[in-house]
Amino acid sequence: MEPREKPSGRTATFDALRRTVDGALFEPGEPGYGELATPWNLAVQTSPAAVLEAATPADVVRAVRFAAANGLPVAVQATGHGIASDLDGALLIHTRRLDGCTVSAEGWARTGAGVTWKTVLAACAEHGLAGLCGSAPGVSVAGYTSGGGIGPMARTFGAASDRVRAFDVVTGDGRLRQVTAETEPDLFWGLRGGKSSLGIITATEFDLLPLPVIYAGALFFGAESVAAATLAWSDWCPTLPPGATTSLALMQLPPMPGVPEVLAGKFTAAVRYVYVGNPDDGARWLAPMRAVGAPLIDAVRAMPYSMIGLVHSDPEDALPATEASCLLADFSPAAAQTLLEAVGPGTNSPQLLVEIRQFGGALSEEPQIASALCHRGAAFGLYSVGVAAPPELPAIAGHAAGMNASMGRWHFGASLPNFSASGGTAGFADSYTPEVFERLTRLPRHYDPDALFRLGQVPAR
Ligand SMILES: Cc1cc2nc3c(=O)[nH]c(=O)nc-3n(C[C@H](O)[C@H](O)[C@H](O)COP(=O)(O)OP(=O)(O)OC[C@H]3O[C@@H](n4cnc5c(N)ncnc54)[C@H](O)[C@@H]3O)c2cc1C
């Protein structure tokens, strides 16, 4: 769905900003506006008053000050993978031109706000280093990390936000601040898990891990083995060491470029797996899942870390989608059976994908320097995606809500910020304990006195 373009073109309101920035400013109706204001989820309609394609951090400062002077809310977009609301009337700051990426052989990286994990993976490869990216390397480091960042090695190394050394961030008072645990402890706490509620990150500096190779990939099972694989997976997860991270996806992939023929148009299950350590040990831990039956595809092997995106093989192209998620305290065989009855083969489930990620391990440990990321004690995350023409999406969302409700016995009772964009303000509130939510709500009174960052995934003020 296209952004709701207003046929106005340039207006006098934005002239002052247009004259001062190094980047480009687009208003509805101007060429460039549609491309920049279109999120990855094509079902989310956006209608910002203008989009600034910032060329420098100073542009972000200028834009925030301009917005404050003109009473406009401010929003930020890098790749559009997690846009949370329609951004109505906002000044949207697009960060894709803040694309500097420095990787040090000494084990750290510094990335501009528009840099995606794909770029970091490529830059790290020659040094045998790894950044803690998510399942889809196409998301931005800043957006992912500010929401905690829980990826395919989360049980081994915890959340990406725990590896951050420093942020550069423009706060709502129009100041560009260097934020570390020492210089700005409150912001350093809140920017690791609090999303864009406290400011616009212009750069992120974070630790890398020496990790050239992982034993990783996915086993794909056909419809006849989906139930057995799901039940076996629920039995297998509690036996795994923290060196192993896994998720299970029930999938109904359409025939489309990138989908192997053997999976296309069929109900399949994928067991995703990353083991950090000796590949032979990785294979031994995986053996119970290989024993479920002959997989359609066995793509688990030793691979360069830079290929970690293959573990989930998330779609890269923009799609009209509806997502739902919840956290689970357990995924016992009874829970697995209930899930199969709700969305397994033969249920006519309209979901493209239903995914259960195992958490625990390092993810359940609090970091040395406290952060706003909550609910580290959840044992599993349940996440679903439906893809269809926008008029069909509400029915699919209703079905997902029914699936989540059917899993009520095992609910952990909360969400994670990176998986609750579609839940809006309520979903975001659910991502925090009352104490953390109260602090995240209180801090902007100091850093964002005009409540510029009041749209999208931020606490209601
Ligand atoms: C296919 C897919 C797979 C995913 N896999 C994972 C996963 O494995 N683990 C995980 O944790 N998450 C995952 N996510 C969620 C993803 O990390 C979030 O949606 C994230 O916010 C995307 O950031 P972005 O900047 O690329 O997207 P955008 O839509 O551009 O931004 C989304 C939000 O991120 C924040 N943000 C972005 N840039 C900045 C900035 N410069 N300063 C401050 N805030 C900013 C804002 O709140 C913004 O609204 C996945 C999402 C998708 C669509």
PDBQT file of the ligand as one rigid body, heavy atoms in Angstrom, charges set to zero:
ROOT
HETATM    1  C1  LIG A 501      11.936 -10.161   9.006  1.00  0.00    +0.000 C 
HETATM    2  C2  LIG A 501      12.265  -9.572  10.370  1.00  0.00    +0.000 A 
HETATM    3  C3  LIG A 501      13.106 -10.282  11.220  1.00  0.00    +0.000 A 
HETATM    4  C4  LIG A 501      13.429  -9.760  12.485  1.00  0.00    +0.000 A 
HETATM    5  N1  LIG A 501      14.249 -10.487  13.320  1.00  0.00    +0.000 NA
HETATM    6  C5  LIG A 501      14.547  -9.988  14.544  1.00  0.00    +0.000 A 
HETATM    7  C6  LIG A 501      15.387 -10.711  15.452  1.00  0.00    +0.000 A 
HETATM    8  O1  LIG A 501      15.871 -11.801  15.149  1.00  0.00    +0.000 OA
HETATM    9  N2  LIG A 501      15.623 -10.179  16.663  1.00  0.00    +0.000 N 
HETATM   10  C7  LIG A 501      15.136  -8.950  17.048  1.00  0.00    +0.000 A 
HETATM   11  O2  LIG A 501      15.439  -8.497  18.163  1.00  0.00    +0.000 OA
HETATM   12  N3  LIG A 501      14.350  -8.253  16.206  1.00  0.00    +0.000 NA
HETATM   13  C8  LIG A 501      14.033  -8.742  14.991  1.00  0.00    +0.000 A 
HETATM   14  N4  LIG A 501      13.219  -8.037  14.157  1.00  0.00    +0.000 N 
HETATM   15  C9  LIG A 501      12.664  -6.761  14.615  1.00  0.00    +0.000 C 
HETATM   16  C10 LIG A 501      13.597  -5.601  14.245  1.00  0.00    +0.000 C 
HETATM   17  O3  LIG A 501      14.802  -5.696  14.957  1.00  0.00    +0.000 OA
HETATM   18  C11 LIG A 501      12.908  -4.296  14.607  1.00  0.00    +0.000 C 
HETATM   19  O4  LIG A 501      11.750  -4.167  13.813  1.00  0.00    +0.000 OA
HETATM   20  C12 LIG A 501      13.821  -3.099  14.440  1.00  0.00    +0.000 C 
HETATM   21  O5  LIG A 501      13.204  -1.993  15.039  1.00  0.00    +0.000 OA
HETATM   22  C13 LIG A 501      14.102  -2.791  12.976  1.00  0.00    +0.000 C 
HETATM   23  O6  LIG A 501      14.910  -1.654  12.935  1.00  0.00    +0.000 OA
HETATM   24  P1  LIG A 501      15.075  -0.830  11.573  1.00  0.00    +0.000 P 
HETATM   25  O7  LIG A 501      15.749   0.449  11.943  1.00  0.00    +0.000 OA
HETATM   26  O8  LIG A 501      15.700  -1.688  10.557  1.00  0.00    +0.000 OA
HETATM   27  O9  LIG A 501      13.576  -0.561  11.159  1.00  0.00    +0.000 OA
HETATM   28  P2  LIG A 501      12.781   0.831  11.093  1.00  0.00    +0.000 P 
HETATM   29  O10 LIG A 501      11.388   0.450  10.766  1.00  0.00    +0.000 OA
HETATM   30  O11 LIG A 501      13.463   1.785  10.196  1.00  0.00    +0.000 OA
HETATM   31  O12 LIG A 501      12.810   1.373  12.561  1.00  0.00    +0.000 OA
HETATM   32  C14 LIG A 501      11.983   0.745  13.538  1.00  0.00    +0.000 C 
HETATM   33  C15 LIG A 501      12.109   1.438  14.839  1.00  0.00    +0.000 C 
HETATM   34  O13 LIG A 501      13.450   1.292  15.340  1.00  0.00    +0.000 OA
HETATM   35  C16 LIG A 501      13.794   2.468  16.059  1.00  0.00    +0.000 C 
HETATM   36  N5  LIG A 501      14.916   3.122  15.377  1.00  0.00    +0.000 N 
HETATM   37  C17 LIG A 501      15.359   2.943  14.122  1.00  0.00    +0.000 A 
HETATM   38  N6  LIG A 501      16.423   3.743  13.896  1.00  0.00    +0.000 NA
HETATM   39  C18 LIG A 501      16.634   4.435  15.022  1.00  0.00    +0.000 A 
HETATM   40  C19 LIG A 501      17.563   5.431  15.413  1.00  0.00    +0.000 A 
HETATM   41  N7  LIG A 501      18.515   5.886  14.583  1.00  0.00    +0.000 N 
HETATM   42  N8  LIG A 501      17.484   5.934  16.672  1.00  0.00    +0.000 NA
HETATM   43  C20 LIG A 501      16.546   5.506  17.549  1.00  0.00    +0.000 A 
HETATM   44  N9  LIG A 501      15.639   4.562  17.230  1.00  0.00    +0.000 NA
HETATM   45  C21 LIG A 501      15.683   4.037  15.989  1.00  0.00    +0.000 A 
HETATM   46  C22 LIG A 501      12.568   3.371  16.035  1.00  0.00    +0.000 C 
HETATM   47  O14 LIG A 501      11.780   3.070  17.171  1.00  0.00    +0.000 OA
HETATM   48  C23 LIG A 501      11.870   2.936  14.777  1.00  0.00    +0.000 C 
HETATM   49  O15 LIG A 501      10.481   3.236  14.794  1.00  0.00    +0.000 OA
HETATM   50  C24 LIG A 501      12.884  -8.521  12.893  1.00  0.00    +0.000 A 
HETATM   51  C25 LIG A 501      12.025  -7.815  12.040  1.00  0.00    +0.000 A 
HETATM   52  C26 LIG A 501      11.719  -8.325  10.794  1.00  0.00    +0.000 A 
HETATM   53  C27 LIG A 501      10.791  -7.549   9.884  1.00  0.00    +0.000 C 
ENDROOT
TORSDOF 0
